[in-house]
Protein backbone atom coordinates (compact mmCIF):
# COMPACT_ATOMS: atom_id res chain seq x y z
CA UNK A 1 0.00 0.00 0.00
CA UNK A 2 1.28 3.48 -0.91
CA UNK A 3 2.43 5.63 2.00
CA UNK A 4 3.26 9.34 1.68
CA UNK A 5 6.95 10.01 2.02
CA UNK A 6 7.91 6.71 0.41
CA UNK A 7 10.50 6.71 -2.34
CA UNK A 8 8.46 6.04 -5.46
CA UNK A 9 9.82 4.93 -8.83
CA UNK A 10 8.52 7.43 -11.37
CA UNK A 11 9.38 9.13 -14.64
CA UNK A 12 7.74 11.64 -17.00
CA UNK A 13 7.82 11.11 -20.77
CA UNK A 14 7.69 14.65 -22.20
CA UNK A 15 8.01 15.96 -25.73
CA UNK A 16 9.65 18.95 -27.32
CA UNK A 17 6.35 19.57 -29.11
CA UNK A 18 3.05 17.97 -30.08
CA UNK A 19 3.42 15.29 -32.73
CA UNK A 20 6.95 14.32 -31.72
CA UNK A 21 5.81 10.81 -30.76
CA UNK A 22 5.24 10.94 -26.98
CA UNK A 23 2.28 8.57 -27.10
CA UNK A 24 4.12 6.04 -29.26
CA UNK A 25 7.14 6.08 -26.93
CA UNK A 26 4.89 5.94 -23.89
CA UNK A 27 2.84 2.98 -25.14
CA UNK A 28 5.93 1.04 -26.17
CA UNK A 29 7.67 1.73 -22.87
CA UNK A 30 4.64 0.70 -20.83
CA UNK A 31 4.30 -2.53 -22.79
CA UNK A 32 8.03 -3.27 -22.48
CA UNK A 33 8.01 -2.66 -18.72
CA UNK A 34 4.97 -4.88 -18.31
CA UNK A 35 6.64 -7.62 -20.35
CA UNK A 36 9.57 -7.43 -17.92
CA UNK A 37 7.21 -8.12 -15.07
CA UNK A 38 7.02 -4.59 -13.65
CA UNK A 39 3.78 -3.29 -12.21
CA UNK A 40 3.24 -0.03 -14.06
CA UNK A 41 1.05 2.92 -13.02
CA UNK A 42 0.29 5.09 -16.09
CA UNK A 43 -0.72 8.77 -15.99
CA UNK A 44 -1.48 11.45 -18.55
CA UNK A 45 -0.83 15.18 -18.13
CA UNK A 46 -3.83 17.21 -19.23
CA UNK A 47 -7.56 16.55 -19.60
CA UNK A 48 -7.41 13.97 -22.43
CA UNK A 49 -9.52 10.80 -22.18
CA UNK A 50 -8.26 8.87 -25.19
CA UNK A 51 -4.52 8.54 -24.54
CA UNK A 52 -5.21 7.09 -21.07
CA UNK A 53 -7.18 4.34 -22.79
CA UNK A 54 -4.03 3.26 -24.60
CA UNK A 55 -2.03 3.54 -21.41
CA UNK A 56 -4.51 1.34 -19.55
CA UNK A 57 -4.32 -1.38 -22.17
CA UNK A 58 -0.54 -1.23 -22.48
CA UNK A 59 0.10 -1.20 -18.72
CA UNK A 60 -2.72 -3.43 -17.55
CA UNK A 61 -3.45 -0.80 -14.88
CA UNK A 62 -6.04 1.99 -15.06
CA UNK A 63 -4.57 5.34 -16.12
CA UNK A 64 -5.32 8.69 -14.48
CA UNK A 65 -5.03 12.34 -15.48
CA UNK A 66 -2.77 14.87 -13.78
CA UNK A 67 -3.70 18.47 -14.56
CA UNK A 68 -2.50 21.48 -12.60
CA UNK A 69 -5.19 23.76 -14.05
CA UNK A 70 -8.14 21.44 -13.44
CA UNK A 71 -7.05 20.64 -9.89
CA UNK A 72 -4.93 22.30 -7.18
CA UNK A 73 -1.32 21.08 -6.73
CA UNK A 74 -2.26 19.17 -3.57
CA UNK A 75 -4.84 17.21 -5.54
CA UNK A 76 -2.33 16.51 -8.32
CA UNK A 77 -0.28 14.77 -5.64
CA UNK A 78 -3.38 13.08 -4.22
CA UNK A 79 -4.34 11.66 -7.62
CA UNK A 80 -0.78 10.47 -8.22
CA UNK A 81 -0.77 8.74 -4.84
CA UNK A 82 -4.17 7.11 -5.50
CA UNK A 83 -2.87 5.63 -8.74
CA UNK A 84 0.03 3.69 -7.20
CA UNK A 85 -0.36 -0.07 -6.80
CA UNK A 86 2.19 -1.50 -4.39
CA UNK A 87 5.65 -1.76 -5.95
CA UNK A 88 4.62 0.07 -9.10
CA UNK A 89 6.71 2.24 -11.41
CA UNK A 90 4.77 5.34 -12.44
CA UNK A 91 5.13 6.54 -16.02
CA UNK A 92 3.54 9.91 -16.85
CA UNK A 93 2.96 11.03 -20.43
CA UNK A 94 3.19 14.78 -20.94
CA UNK A 95 0.99 17.07 -23.00
CA UNK A 96 1.97 19.26 -25.98
CA UNK A 97 5.50 20.59 -25.60
CA UNK A 98 7.20 20.28 -22.23
CA UNK A 99 6.70 23.93 -21.24
CA UNK A 100 3.34 24.61 -22.92
CA UNK A 101 0.72 25.55 -20.34
CA UNK A 102 -2.93 26.51 -20.62
CA UNK A 103 -3.51 28.27 -23.94
CA UNK A 104 0.20 27.76 -24.61
CA UNK A 105 1.03 30.39 -21.99
CA UNK A 106 2.46 30.24 -18.49
CA UNK A 107 3.40 27.23 -16.44
CA UNK A 108 0.05 26.09 -15.07
CA UNK A 109 -1.29 23.12 -16.99
CA UNK A 110 2.09 22.23 -18.47
CA UNK A 111 4.07 19.02 -18.20
CA UNK A 112 6.89 21.01 -16.61
CA UNK A 113 4.54 22.17 -13.83
CA UNK A 114 3.51 18.59 -13.08
CA UNK A 115 7.18 17.56 -13.01
CA UNK A 116 7.92 20.26 -10.43
CA UNK A 117 4.84 19.60 -8.28
CA UNK A 118 5.64 15.89 -8.11
CA UNK A 119 9.45 16.24 -8.17
CA UNK A 120 9.63 13.74 -11.04
CA UNK A 121 12.56 13.41 -13.49
CA UNK A 122 11.85 13.96 -17.19
CA UNK A 123 12.69 11.81 -20.19
CA UNK A 124 12.61 14.19 -23.17
CA UNK A 125 11.35 12.84 -26.50
CA UNK A 126 12.82 14.80 -29.43
CA UNK A 127 12.79 14.37 -33.18
CA UNK A 128 16.13 13.32 -34.64
CA UNK A 129 14.94 13.75 -38.22
CA UNK A 130 17.40 15.48 -40.58
CA UNK A 131 19.87 16.55 -37.88
CA UNK A 132 23.02 15.39 -36.12
CA UNK A 133 25.11 17.80 -34.01
CA UNK A 134 22.22 20.27 -33.96
CA UNK A 135 20.39 17.82 -31.70
CA UNK A 136 22.50 19.03 -28.77
CA UNK A 137 21.40 22.61 -29.38
CA UNK A 138 17.77 21.55 -29.54
CA UNK A 139 17.89 19.43 -26.37
CA UNK A 140 20.10 21.94 -24.59
CA UNK A 141 17.49 24.65 -25.02
CA UNK A 142 14.95 22.52 -23.20
CA UNK A 143 17.12 21.38 -20.31
CA UNK A 144 18.45 24.87 -19.58
CA UNK A 145 15.12 26.71 -19.94
CA UNK A 146 14.03 25.94 -16.35
CA UNK A 147 16.77 24.91 -13.88
CA UNK A 148 14.12 23.62 -11.45
CA UNK A 149 13.42 20.61 -13.67
CA UNK A 150 15.32 17.34 -13.38
CA UNK A 151 16.14 15.61 -16.67
CA UNK A 152 16.87 11.89 -16.67
CA UNK A 153 17.74 11.62 -20.36
CA UNK A 154 16.60 11.75 -23.98
CA UNK A 155 14.89 9.46 -26.48
CA UNK A 156 15.04 10.39 -30.16
CA UNK A 157 12.22 9.61 -32.59
CA UNK A 158 12.18 9.45 -36.41
CA UNK A 159 15.78 8.22 -36.57
CA UNK A 160 17.09 6.82 -39.88
CA UNK A 161 19.03 3.99 -38.28
CA UNK A 162 21.77 2.97 -35.87
CA UNK A 163 24.50 5.12 -37.46
CA UNK A 164 22.24 8.17 -37.41
CA UNK A 165 21.43 7.52 -33.76
CA UNK A 166 25.14 7.34 -32.85
CA UNK A 167 25.64 10.86 -34.25
CA UNK A 168 22.75 12.18 -32.19
CA UNK A 169 23.90 10.36 -29.06
CA UNK A 170 27.50 11.56 -29.39
CA UNK A 171 26.35 15.17 -29.80
CA UNK A 172 24.14 15.17 -26.70
CA UNK A 173 26.61 13.31 -24.47
CA UNK A 174 29.56 15.44 -25.57
CA UNK A 175 27.92 18.86 -25.24
CA UNK A 176 25.35 18.27 -22.49
CA UNK A 177 26.51 15.23 -20.53
CA UNK A 178 22.96 13.90 -20.61
CA UNK A 179 22.13 10.19 -21.00
CA UNK A 180 20.57 9.18 -24.30
CA UNK A 181 18.33 6.19 -23.69
CA UNK A 182 17.77 5.22 -27.31
CA UNK A 183 15.55 5.90 -30.29
CA UNK A 184 12.60 4.84 -32.38
CA UNK A 185 13.17 4.34 -36.11
CA UNK A 186 11.27 6.53 -38.54
CA UNK A 187 10.11 3.44 -40.46
CA UNK A 188 8.92 1.52 -37.43
CA UNK A 189 5.72 0.53 -39.22
CA UNK A 190 3.59 1.30 -36.17
CA UNK A 191 0.90 3.94 -36.36
CA UNK A 192 -2.17 4.65 -34.26
CA UNK A 193 -5.35 5.41 -36.27
CA UNK A 194 -7.08 8.70 -35.51
CA UNK A 195 -10.63 9.99 -35.54
CA UNK A 196 -12.25 13.39 -35.28
CA UNK A 197 -11.61 13.78 -31.54
CA UNK A 198 -8.03 12.61 -31.62
CA UNK A 199 -6.64 9.12 -31.23
CA UNK A 200 -9.06 6.24 -31.66
CA UNK A 201 -10.46 4.84 -28.38
CA UNK A 202 -9.08 1.46 -27.40
CA UNK A 203 -12.57 -0.04 -27.23
CA UNK A 204 -12.85 0.20 -31.04
CA UNK A 205 -9.38 -0.56 -32.32
CA UNK A 206 -8.83 -3.99 -33.86
CA UNK A 207 -5.42 -5.50 -33.46
CA UNK A 208 -4.29 -3.01 -30.84
CA UNK A 209 -2.75 -5.70 -28.66
CA UNK A 210 -0.71 -6.93 -31.63
CA UNK A 211 0.41 -3.38 -32.34
CA UNK A 212 1.50 -2.91 -28.74
CA UNK A 213 3.42 -6.18 -28.86
CA UNK A 214 5.26 -5.00 -31.98
CA UNK A 215 5.95 -1.61 -30.42
CA UNK A 216 7.23 -3.25 -27.25
CA UNK A 217 9.65 -5.35 -29.27
CA UNK A 218 10.96 -2.24 -31.06
CA UNK A 219 11.46 -0.41 -27.76
CA UNK A 220 13.30 -3.40 -26.28
CA UNK A 221 15.59 -3.43 -29.30
CA UNK A 222 16.37 0.30 -29.62
CA UNK A 223 15.80 1.78 -26.14
CA UNK A 224 17.69 1.01 -22.92
CA UNK A 225 14.64 0.18 -20.83
CA UNK A 226 16.83 -0.91 -17.91
CA UNK A 227 18.49 2.52 -17.77
CA UNK A 228 15.08 4.20 -17.68
CA UNK A 229 14.04 1.93 -14.82
CA UNK A 230 17.20 2.93 -12.93
CA UNK A 231 16.48 6.63 -13.51
CA UNK A 232 12.91 6.16 -12.24
CA UNK A 233 14.22 4.41 -9.13
CA UNK A 234 16.28 7.50 -8.28
CA UNK A 235 13.27 9.86 -8.28
CA UNK A 236 13.15 9.90 -4.48
CA UNK A 237 10.24 10.52 -2.06
CA UNK A 238 6.98 11.78 -3.48
CA UNK A 239 5.95 15.10 -1.85
CA UNK A 240 2.93 14.87 0.46
CA UNK A 241 -0.20 16.97 -0.15
CA UNK A 242 -0.82 19.61 2.50
CA UNK A 243 -4.55 18.86 2.36
CA UNK A 244 -6.65 16.01 1.02
CA UNK A 245 -10.08 16.03 -0.59
CA UNK A 246 -10.89 12.34 -0.35
CA UNK A 247 -12.17 11.32 3.10
CA UNK A 248 -10.18 8.64 4.88
CA UNK A 249 -13.31 6.53 5.11
CA UNK A 250 -16.14 6.52 2.58
CA UNK A 251 -19.58 7.54 3.81
CA UNK A 252 -22.36 5.01 4.24
CA UNK A 253 -24.34 4.39 1.04
CA UNK A 254 -27.26 6.81 0.81
CA UNK A 255 -28.23 6.63 -2.88
CA UNK A 256 -27.75 4.70 -6.13
CA UNK A 257 -26.52 6.46 -9.28
CA UNK A 258 -26.80 4.79 -12.68
CA UNK A 259 -23.66 5.43 -14.77
CA UNK A 260 -23.61 4.84 -18.54
CA UNK A 261 -20.62 2.83 -19.71
CA UNK A 262 -20.15 1.07 -23.04
CA UNK A 263 -18.50 1.74 -26.42
CA UNK A 264 -20.57 4.90 -26.91
CA UNK A 265 -20.04 6.40 -23.43
CA UNK A 266 -16.77 5.81 -21.61
CA UNK A 267 -15.15 9.19 -20.89
CA UNK A 268 -15.02 9.68 -17.13
CA UNK A 269 -12.39 11.07 -14.80
CA UNK A 270 -11.91 8.26 -12.24
CA UNK A 271 -11.82 10.79 -9.40
CA UNK A 272 -15.33 12.01 -10.30
CA UNK A 273 -16.70 8.52 -9.80
CA UNK A 274 -14.59 7.94 -6.69
CA UNK A 275 -15.78 11.17 -5.09
CA UNK A 276 -19.42 10.19 -5.68
CA UNK A 277 -18.70 6.87 -3.97
CA UNK A 278 -16.80 8.56 -1.14
CA UNK A 279 -19.80 10.79 -0.43
CA UNK A 280 -22.22 7.86 -0.26
CA UNK A 281 -23.26 6.85 -3.79
CA UNK A 282 -23.47 3.28 -5.00
CA UNK A 283 -22.64 3.26 -8.74
CA UNK A 284 -24.69 0.98 -10.99
CA UNK A 285 -23.37 0.57 -14.53
CA UNK A 286 -25.65 0.36 -17.57
CA UNK A 287 -25.30 0.35 -21.35
CA UNK A 288 -27.45 2.69 -23.47
CA UNK A 289 -26.54 0.45 -26.40
CA UNK A 290 -27.71 -2.86 -24.91
CA UNK A 291 -29.81 -2.44 -21.77
CA UNK A 292 -33.55 -2.05 -22.19
CA UNK A 293 -33.97 -0.41 -18.78
CA UNK A 294 -32.11 1.58 -16.19
CA UNK A 295 -30.65 -0.27 -13.18
CA UNK A 296 -33.33 -0.96 -10.59
CA UNK A 297 -33.61 1.42 -7.69
CA UNK A 298 -31.47 4.22 -9.14
CA UNK A 299 -31.93 7.68 -7.66
CA UNK A 300 -29.83 9.59 -10.21
CA UNK A 301 -28.11 9.22 -13.57
CA UNK A 302 -24.64 10.16 -14.84
CA UNK A 303 -23.96 9.95 -18.60
CA UNK A 304 -20.41 10.86 -19.55
CA UNK A 305 -18.79 11.62 -22.87
CA UNK A 306 -17.89 9.38 -25.75
CA UNK A 307 -18.88 8.90 -29.37
CA UNK A 308 -22.68 8.56 -29.61
CA UNK A 309 -22.52 9.74 -33.23
CA UNK A 310 -20.68 6.53 -34.14
CA UNK A 311 -23.47 4.43 -32.58
CA UNK A 312 -26.46 6.66 -33.29
CA UNK A 313 -28.49 4.02 -35.11
CA UNK A 314 -28.14 1.50 -32.31
CA UNK A 315 -28.85 4.11 -29.62
CA UNK A 316 -31.98 5.18 -31.50
CA UNK A 317 -33.14 1.57 -31.77
CA UNK A 318 -33.11 1.18 -27.97
CA UNK A 319 -36.41 3.03 -27.58
CA UNK A 320 -37.36 1.52 -24.23
CA UNK A 321 -34.28 2.97 -22.52
CA UNK A 322 -34.66 6.33 -24.25
CA UNK A 323 -38.24 6.54 -23.04
CA UNK A 324 -37.29 5.57 -19.50
CA UNK A 325 -34.56 8.23 -19.41
CA UNK A 326 -37.03 10.87 -20.60
CA UNK A 327 -39.54 9.77 -17.98
CA UNK A 328 -36.96 9.89 -15.19
CA UNK A 329 -35.96 13.41 -16.19
CA UNK A 330 -39.62 14.49 -16.31
CA UNK A 331 -40.10 13.18 -12.76
CA UNK A 332 -37.22 15.35 -11.54
CA UNK A 333 -34.57 12.67 -11.06
CA UNK A 334 -31.10 14.29 -10.89
CA UNK A 335 -29.41 13.62 -14.24
CA UNK A 336 -25.93 14.90 -15.09
CA UNK A 337 -24.68 14.59 -18.68
CA UNK A 338 -21.46 15.65 -20.38
CA UNK A 339 -20.67 16.08 -24.08
CA UNK A 340 -21.68 12.74 -25.65
CA UNK A 341 -24.18 12.21 -22.84
CA UNK A 342 -25.62 15.68 -23.49
CA UNK A 343 -25.98 14.84 -27.19
CA UNK A 344 -27.79 11.61 -26.31
CA UNK A 345 -30.33 13.47 -24.18
CA UNK A 346 -31.23 15.84 -27.03
CA UNK A 347 -34.29 15.34 -29.22
CA UNK A 348 -32.22 14.20 -32.20
CA UNK A 349 -28.66 13.45 -33.28
CA UNK A 350 -27.54 14.15 -36.86
CA UNK A 351 -24.43 12.20 -37.84
CA UNK A 352 -21.60 13.16 -40.21
CA UNK A 353 -23.60 11.90 -43.21
CA UNK A 354 -26.53 14.13 -42.30
CA UNK A 355 -28.73 11.25 -41.12
CA UNK A 356 -31.06 12.14 -38.21
CA UNK A 357 -31.67 9.69 -35.35
CA UNK A 358 -34.13 10.12 -32.46
CA UNK A 359 -32.52 10.35 -29.03
CA UNK A 360 -33.94 10.63 -25.50
CA UNK A 361 -35.65 14.00 -26.05
CA UNK A 362 -35.00 15.48 -22.62
CA UNK A 363 -33.52 18.59 -24.23
CA UNK A 364 -35.46 20.17 -27.12
CA UNK A 365 -32.60 20.76 -29.56
CA UNK A 366 -30.72 18.46 -31.86
CA UNK A 367 -27.02 17.66 -31.86
CA UNK A 368 -25.54 18.09 -35.33
CA UNK A 369 -22.09 16.81 -36.33
CA UNK A 370 -20.06 19.39 -38.27
CA UNK A 371 -17.10 19.14 -40.63
CA UNK A 372 -14.88 21.15 -38.30
CA UNK A 373 -14.27 21.28 -34.58
CA UNK A 374 -16.82 23.36 -32.66
CA UNK A 375 -15.14 23.57 -29.29
CA UNK A 376 -11.77 22.88 -27.71
CA UNK A 377 -10.10 23.94 -24.51
CA UNK A 378 -10.32 24.44 -20.80
CA UNK A 379 -13.45 26.02 -19.37
CA UNK A 380 -14.30 27.60 -16.04
CA UNK A 381 -17.99 27.97 -15.29
CA UNK A 382 -20.35 29.34 -12.70
CA UNK A 383 -24.04 28.51 -12.33
CA UNK A 384 -26.39 30.47 -14.58
CA UNK A 385 -29.03 29.53 -12.02
CA UNK A 386 -29.20 27.22 -9.04
CA UNK A 387 -29.02 23.56 -9.95
CA UNK A 388 -28.84 20.36 -7.95
CA UNK A 389 -25.02 20.41 -8.03
CA UNK A 390 -23.76 23.99 -8.50
CA UNK A 391 -24.73 27.15 -6.65
CA UNK A 392 -24.61 30.66 -8.17
CA UNK A 393 -21.28 32.30 -7.40
CA UNK A 394 -19.45 28.99 -7.20
CA UNK A 395 -17.09 27.92 -9.94
CA UNK A 396 -15.97 24.60 -11.36
CA UNK A 397 -13.39 23.78 -14.01
CA UNK A 398 -13.46 21.39 -16.92
CA UNK A 399 -12.60 20.80 -20.55
CA UNK A 400 -14.49 20.59 -23.84
CA UNK A 401 -13.64 19.01 -27.19
CA UNK A 402 -16.44 18.43 -29.70
CA UNK A 403 -17.32 18.47 -33.38
CA UNK A 404 -21.05 18.90 -32.93
CA UNK A 405 -23.22 21.77 -31.80
CA UNK A 406 -26.81 22.06 -30.62
CA UNK A 407 -29.49 23.50 -32.92
CA UNK A 408 -32.45 24.92 -31.00
CA UNK A 409 -31.28 24.57 -27.38
CA UNK A 410 -33.72 25.18 -24.56
CA UNK A 411 -34.19 28.59 -22.94
CA UNK A 412 -32.63 27.77 -19.54
CA UNK A 413 -28.79 27.78 -19.67
CA UNK A 414 -26.78 25.73 -17.20
CA UNK A 415 -23.56 27.77 -16.95
CA UNK A 416 -21.99 31.14 -17.44
CA UNK A 417 -18.52 30.62 -18.92
CA UNK A 418 -15.78 32.70 -17.33
CA UNK A 419 -14.57 35.28 -17.94
CA UNK A 420 -17.65 36.77 -19.65
CA UNK A 421 -17.74 34.23 -22.45
CA UNK A 422 -21.47 33.58 -22.74
CA UNK A 423 -23.55 30.66 -21.56
CA UNK A 424 -23.23 26.91 -21.96
CA UNK A 425 -25.40 23.88 -21.51
CA UNK A 426 -29.03 23.45 -20.50
CA UNK A 427 -31.12 22.72 -17.43
CA UNK A 428 -34.49 20.96 -17.64
CA UNK A 429 -36.06 20.05 -14.30
CA UNK A 430 -33.16 18.34 -12.51
CA UNK A 431 -31.47 17.30 -15.76
CA UNK A 432 -28.21 19.12 -16.52
CA UNK A 433 -26.28 18.82 -19.76
CA UNK A 434 -23.38 20.56 -21.47
CA UNK A 435 -20.35 19.91 -23.64
CA UNK A 436 -18.05 20.58 -20.68
CA UNK A 437 -16.46 17.67 -18.82
CA UNK A 438 -16.17 18.97 -15.27
CA UNK A 439 -13.43 17.71 -12.98
CA UNK A 440 -14.98 17.43 -9.54
CA UNK A 441 -11.63 17.93 -7.80
CA UNK A 442 -11.81 21.58 -8.89
CA UNK A 443 -14.90 21.88 -6.67
CA UNK A 444 -15.69 18.72 -4.65
CA UNK A 445 -18.99 20.25 -3.50
CA UNK A 446 -20.35 19.40 -6.96
CA UNK A 447 -20.04 15.68 -6.21
CA UNK A 448 -21.34 16.09 -2.66
CA UNK A 449 -24.45 17.99 -3.81
CA UNK A 450 -25.11 15.52 -6.61
CA UNK A 451 -25.16 12.67 -4.10
CA UNK A 452 -27.35 14.63 -1.68
CA UNK A 453 -29.82 15.46 -4.47
CA UNK A 454 -30.04 11.79 -5.42
CA UNK A 455 -30.67 10.87 -1.80
CA UNK A 456 -33.50 13.43 -1.57
CA UNK A 457 -35.07 12.16 -4.75
CA UNK A 458 -34.90 8.53 -3.71
CA UNK A 459 -35.81 8.76 -0.03
CA UNK A 460 -37.82 11.90 0.48
CA UNK A 461 -40.15 11.73 -2.48
CA UNK A 462 -39.09 14.96 -4.12
CA UNK A 463 -40.35 13.76 -7.48
CA UNK A 464 -41.42 16.36 -9.98
CA UNK A 465 -39.93 19.29 -8.09
CA UNK A 466 -37.79 21.72 -10.07
CA UNK A 467 -34.92 23.68 -8.54
CA UNK A 468 -35.66 27.26 -7.58
CA UNK A 469 -34.53 29.82 -10.12
Secondary structure, DSSP 8 states (H G I E B T S, - for coil): ---TT-B-EEEEEEESSTTSSHHHHHHHHHHHHHHTT--EEEEEESS-SHHHHHHHHHHSS--EEE-TTTS-HHHHHHHHHHT--TT-EEEEE--SSTT--GGG-SSTTSHHHHHHHHT--EEEEEE-TT-STHHHHHHHHHHHH-TTS-EEEEEEEEE--HHHHHHHHHHHHHHH---EEEEEETT------EETTEE--GGG-TTHHHHHHHHHHHHHHHB-HHHHHHHHHTS-B----SS-SS-SS-----EEEEEE-SSSEEE--HHHHHHHHHTTEEEEEE-TTT-SS--TT-SEEEE-EE-GGGGHHHHHH-HHHHHHHHHHHHHT-EEEEETHHHHHTEEEEE-TTS-EEE---SEEEEEEE-SS--EEEEEEEEESS--SS--TT-EEEEEEEESEEEES--SS--EEEETT--EE-EEETTEEEES-EE-GGG-THHHHHHHHHHHHHHHS--TT-----
